[in-house]
Amino acid sequence: MEDIKVSIIIPTYNCGDYIKDAILSVRVQLHENIECIIVDDGSTDNTEEVVKEIVDGDARFTYYKNENHGVAYSRNFGASKATGKYLIFLDADDFIACVCSSNCILDLTLLDLGLIGVGLGDGSGAAILGD
């Protein structure tokens, strides 16, 4: 399972006041084979400075700053840069449990799923999407 790479994509726009929690939640993932792609959609606040200060020296993080095109464009841009087998999309004002990427991999591989969603507030890190 450790050889499976997970790409976590964080689109952001003027999130300098709260993106820190999202980034820190990615940094503490128990599954270590991750990359985090942060796509700034033309922020005019201090988002770039905050991001660069937090991820400085951590090669798992890549920061891109684009012109403003909207969150869908940013997610797609991030996905196009991803090298992981699986993608996790994380909003800049959210955070994920430290077991999120591990649980996602387990659910996807052991249960042979193609798509899962991350639940809110249950602490489990993953929830199966069903009927």
Contacts in CASP RR format, 6 or more apart in sequence:
PFRMAT RR
TARGET T0000
AUTHOR 0000-0000-0000
METHOD contacts of the structure
MODEL  1
MEDIKVSIIIPTYNCGDYIKDAILSVRVQLHENIECIIVDDGSTDNTEEV
VKEIVDGDARFTYYKNENHGVAYSRNFGASKATGKYLIFLDADDFIACVC
SSNCILDLTLLDLGLIGVGLGDGSGAAILGD
1 31 0 8 1.000
1 102 0 8 1.000
1 105 0 8 1.000
1 106 0 8 1.000
1 109 0 8 1.000
2 31 0 8 1.000
2 32 0 8 1.000
2 33 0 8 1.000
3 33 0 8 1.000
4 33 0 8 1.000
4 84 0 8 1.000
4 85 0 8 1.000
4 86 0 8 1.000
4 105 0 8 1.000
4 109 0 8 1.000
5 33 0 8 1.000
5 34 0 8 1.000
5 35 0 8 1.000
5 83 0 8 1.000
5 84 0 8 1.000
5 85 0 8 1.000
5 86 0 8 1.000
6 29 0 8 1.000
6 31 0 8 1.000
6 33 0 8 1.000
6 34 0 8 1.000
6 35 0 8 1.000
6 84 0 8 1.000
6 85 0 8 1.000
6 86 0 8 1.000
6 87 0 8 1.000
6 88 0 8 1.000
6 101 0 8 1.000
6 104 0 8 1.000
6 105 0 8 1.000
7 34 0 8 1.000
7 35 0 8 1.000
7 36 0 8 1.000
7 37 0 8 1.000
7 79 0 8 1.000
7 82 0 8 1.000
7 83 0 8 1.000
7 84 0 8 1.000
7 86 0 8 1.000
7 87 0 8 1.000
7 88 0 8 1.000
8 26 0 8 1.000
8 29 0 8 1.000
8 34 0 8 1.000
8 35 0 8 1.000
8 36 0 8 1.000
8 37 0 8 1.000
8 87 0 8 1.000
8 88 0 8 1.000
8 89 0 8 1.000
8 90 0 8 1.000
8 96 0 8 1.000
8 101 0 8 1.000
9 36 0 8 1.000
9 37 0 8 1.000
9 39 0 8 1.000
9 75 0 8 1.000
9 78 0 8 1.000
9 79 0 8 1.000
9 82 0 8 1.000
9 87 0 8 1.000
9 88 0 8 1.000
9 89 0 8 1.000
9 90 0 8 1.000
10 19 0 8 1.000
10 22 0 8 1.000
10 23 0 8 1.000
10 26 0 8 1.000
10 36 0 8 1.000
10 37 0 8 1.000
10 38 0 8 1.000
10 39 0 8 1.000
10 90 0 8 1.000
10 91 0 8 1.000
10 92 0 8 1.000
11 39 0 8 1.000
11 41 0 8 1.000
11 70 0 8 1.000
11 71 0 8 1.000
11 74 0 8 1.000
11 75 0 8 1.000
11 78 0 8 1.000
11 89 0 8 1.000
11 91 0 8 1.000
11 92 0 8 1.000
12 19 0 8 1.000
12 38 0 8 1.000
12 39 0 8 1.000
12 40 0 8 1.000
12 41 0 8 1.000
12 43 0 8 1.000
12 47 0 8 1.000
12 51 0 8 1.000
12 74 0 8 1.000
12 92 0 8 1.000
13 40 0 8 1.000
13 41 0 8 1.000
13 42 0 8 1.000
13 43 0 8 1.000
13 47 0 8 1.000
13 68 0 8 1.000
13 70 0 8 1.000
13 71 0 8 1.000
13 74 0 8 1.000
13 92 0 8 1.000
14 43 0 8 1.000
14 44 0 8 1.000
14 45 0 8 1.000
14 47 0 8 1.000
15 22 0 8 1.000
15 43 0 8 1.000
15 45 0 8 1.000
15 47 0 8 1.000
15 92 0 8 1.000
15 93 0 8 1.000
16 43 0 8 1.000
16 45 0 8 1.000
16 46 0 8 1.000
16 47 0 8 1.000
16 50 0 8 1.000
16 51 0 8 1.000
17 45 0 8 1.000
18 92 0 8 1.000
18 93 0 8 1.000
19 38 0 8 1.000
19 47 0 8 1.000
19 50 0 8 1.000
19 51 0 8 1.000
19 92 0 8 1.000
19 93 0 8 1.000
20 50 0 8 1.000
20 54 0 8 1.000
21 95 0 8 1.000
22 90 0 8 1.000
22 91 0 8 1.000
22 92 0 8 1.000
22 93 0 8 1.000
22 94 0 8 1.000
22 95 0 8 1.000
23 36 0 8 1.000
23 38 0 8 1.000
23 51 0 8 1.000
23 54 0 8 1.000
23 55 0 8 1.000
23 61 0 8 1.000
24 54 0 8 1.000
24 95 0 8 1.000
25 90 0 8 1.000
25 95 0 8 1.000
25 96 0 8 1.000
25 97 0 8 1.000
25 98 0 8 1.000
25 100 0 8 1.000
26 34 0 8 1.000
26 36 0 8 1.000
26 61 0 8 1.000
26 90 0 8 1.000
26 96 0 8 1.000
27 58 0 8 1.000
28 98 0 8 1.000
29 96 0 8 1.000
29 98 0 8 1.000
29 100 0 8 1.000
29 101 0 8 1.000
29 102 0 8 1.000
30 98 0 8 1.000
30 99 0 8 1.000
30 101 0 8 1.000
30 102 0 8 1.000
31 101 0 8 1.000
31 102 0 8 1.000
31 105 0 8 1.000
34 60 0 8 1.000
34 101 0 8 1.000
35 60 0 8 1.000
35 61 0 8 1.000
35 62 0 8 1.000
35 82 0 8 1.000
35 83 0 8 1.000
35 84 0 8 1.000
36 55 0 8 1.000
36 60 0 8 1.000
36 61 0 8 1.000
36 62 0 8 1.000
37 61 0 8 1.000
37 62 0 8 1.000
37 64 0 8 1.000
37 78 0 8 1.000
37 81 0 8 1.000
37 82 0 8 1.000
38 51 0 8 1.000
38 55 0 8 1.000
38 61 0 8 1.000
38 62 0 8 1.000
38 63 0 8 1.000
38 64 0 8 1.000
39 64 0 8 1.000
39 66 0 8 1.000
39 74 0 8 1.000
39 75 0 8 1.000
39 77 0 8 1.000
39 78 0 8 1.000
40 47 0 8 1.000
40 48 0 8 1.000
40 51 0 8 1.000
40 63 0 8 1.000
40 64 0 8 1.000
40 65 0 8 1.000
40 66 0 8 1.000
40 74 0 8 1.000
41 66 0 8 1.000
41 68 0 8 1.000
41 69 0 8 1.000
41 70 0 8 1.000
41 71 0 8 1.000
41 73 0 8 1.000
41 74 0 8 1.000
42 65 0 8 1.000
42 66 0 8 1.000
42 67 0 8 1.000
42 68 0 8 1.000
43 65 0 8 1.000
48 63 0 8 1.000
48 65 0 8 1.000
51 63 0 8 1.000
52 63 0 8 1.000
55 61 0 8 1.000
55 63 0 8 1.000
62 81 0 8 1.000
64 77 0 8 1.000
64 78 0 8 1.000
64 81 0 8 1.000
66 73 0 8 1.000
66 74 0 8 1.000
66 77 0 8 1.000
75 89 0 8 1.000
79 87 0 8 1.000
86 104 0 8 1.000
86 105 0 8 1.000
86 108 0 8 1.000
88 96 0 8 1.000
88 100 0 8 1.000
88 101 0 8 1.000
88 104 0 8 1.000
88 118 0 8 1.000
90 96 0 8 1.000
96 118 0 8 1.000
96 125 0 8 1.000
97 103 0 8 1.000
97 123 0 8 1.000
97 124 0 8 1.000
97 125 0 8 1.000
99 123 0 8 1.000
99 124 0 8 1.000
99 125 0 8 1.000
100 118 0 8 1.000
100 125 0 8 1.000
100 126 0 8 1.000
103 124 0 8 1.000
103 125 0 8 1.000
103 126 0 8 1.000
104 116 0 8 1.000
104 118 0 8 1.000
104 125 0 8 1.000
104 126 0 8 1.000
106 126 0 8 1.000
107 113 0 8 1.000
107 116 0 8 1.000
107 126 0 8 1.000
107 128 0 8 1.000
108 114 0 8 1.000
108 116 0 8 1.000
111 128 0 8 1.000
113 128 0 8 1.000
115 129 0 8 1.000
116 126 0 8 1.000
116 127 0 8 1.000
116 128 0 8 1.000
116 129 0 8 1.000
117 126 0 8 1.000
117 127 0 8 1.000
117 128 0 8 1.000
117 129 0 8 1.000
118 125 0 8 1.000
118 126 0 8 1.000
118 127 0 8 1.000
119 125 0 8 1.000
119 126 0 8 1.000
119 127 0 8 1.000
END
